Amino acid sequence: MGALVLDASVLIGLLDSADAHHARAVEDVERADRDRRQLLAPASAYTEALVAFARAGRVREARKAIAAMGITIAPLTATMAERAAVLRASHRHLRLPDAIVLACADELASELLSYDHRLTSIATKTPRRR
């Protein structure tokens, strides 16, 4: 199995035990770990997930937790940025951070894990470039 790209909904679920997706996120990531899948988080999704922690002065704690789970932060490349722009232009209701997540999964030829139904719907309807 290939790598798994995690969006902000999954990262927030992992980091916040009170989040509605916490149990599901932990289960999904543990399964991916058992399957020895690489876990990736686009830098944009990582940023989104850190906002609440930044407000509470807990960014360092969140960073350590993400690293301890073996999640690698995938930097935004020029190719991903260009693909995200095309996706955003093609889908009126697609937010730019979500377009970046889709572009990252596409560029890295990886499966997307998201609990955002609108994002997963667009992902299934959007042809992959590769």
C-alpha positions in Angstrom: 0.0 0.0 0.0 1.1 3.5 -0.7 1.4 6.6 1.5 -1.6 8.1 3.2 -2.2 11.9 3.1 -4.0 13.2 6.2 -6.0 16.4 6.0 -6.7 18.8 8.8 -9.8 17.0 10.0 -7.8 13.9 10.7 -4.9 15.8 12.3 -7.3 17.7 14.6 -9.1 14.4 15.4 -5.7 12.9 16.4 -4.7 15.8 18.5 -7.9 16.7 20.3 -9.5 13.9 22.4 -12.7 15.9 22.6 -13.0 16.1 18.8 -15.9 14.2 17.2 -13.5 12.3 15.0 -10.9 11.4 17.7 -11.6 7.7 18.0 -12.0 7.2 14.3 -8.7 9.1 13.6 -6.8 7.1 16.1 -8.2 3.9 14.7 -7.4 4.8 11.1 -3.9 5.9 11.8 -3.2 2.8 13.9 -4.4 0.7 11.0 -2.2 2.6 8.6 0.7 2.1 11.0 0.1 -1.7 11.2 0.0 -1.8 7.4 3.3 0.1 7.4 1.9 3.0 5.4 3.8 6.2 5.3 1.7 9.0 6.9 2.0 12.5 5.4 0.3 15.8 6.2 0.5 18.6 3.8 2.1 21.7 5.4 -1.2 23.6 4.9 -3.2 20.9 6.8 -0.6 20.9 9.5 -1.0 24.7 9.8 -4.8 24.4 10.0 -4.6 21.8 12.7 -2.2 23.9 14.8 -4.4 27.0 15.0 -6.3 26.0 18.2 -3.0 24.9 19.7 -1.4 28.2 18.9 -4.2 30.1 20.6 -3.5 28.0 23.7 0.3 28.3 23.5 0.6 24.6 22.8 2.2 24.4 19.3 5.3 22.6 20.6 3.2 20.0 22.3 1.2 19.4 19.1 4.4 19.2 17.0 5.8 16.6 19.3 2.6 14.5 19.2 2.5 14.6 15.4 6.1 13.6 15.2 5.6 10.8 17.8 2.8 9.4 15.5 5.3 9.1 12.7 3.5 11.7 10.5 5.8 13.6 8.1 5.0 17.1 7.1 5.0 17.4 3.3 6.2 20.8 2.1 4.3 22.6 -0.6 6.1 22.4 -3.9 5.7 24.7 -7.0 4.0 21.8 -8.8 1.6 21.2 -5.9 0.8 25.0 -5.8 0.1 25.0 -9.5 -2.2 21.9 -9.3 -4.0 23.4 -6.3 -4.7 26.6 -8.3 -6.1 24.6 -11.1 -8.3 22.6 -8.7 -9.5 25.7 -6.9 -10.3 27.4 -10.2 -12.3 24.3 -11.3 -14.3 23.8 -8.2 -16.1 27.0 -7.0 -16.8 25.7 -3.5 -13.3 24.1 -2.9 -11.3 26.1 -0.3 -7.7 26.7 -1.2 -6.4 24.7 1.8 -8.4 21.8 0.6 -7.2 22.2 -2.9 -3.6 22.1 -1.6 -4.4 18.8 0.2 -5.8 17.3 -3.0 -2.8 18.5 -5.0 -0.4 17.0 -2.4 -2.1 13.6 -2.5 -2.1 13.7 -6.3 1.5 14.8 -6.7 2.7 12.2 -4.2 0.4 9.5 -5.7 -1.1 8.9 -2.3 -4.5 8.0 -0.9 -6.3 10.8 0.9 -7.8 10.4 4.4 -10.3 13.0 5.3 -13.5 13.3 7.3 -14.7 16.3 5.3 -17.4 14.9 3.1 -17.3 17.8 0.6 -13.5 17.3 0.1 -13.8 13.5 -0.3 -16.6 14.0 -2.8 -14.5 16.3 -4.9 -11.5 14.0 -4.6 -13.5 11.0 -6.0 -14.8 13.1 -8.9 -11.4 14.6 -9.8 -9.2 12.7 -12.1 -5.7 12.1 -10.9 -2.9 13.5 -13.0 -0.7 10.4 -12.7 
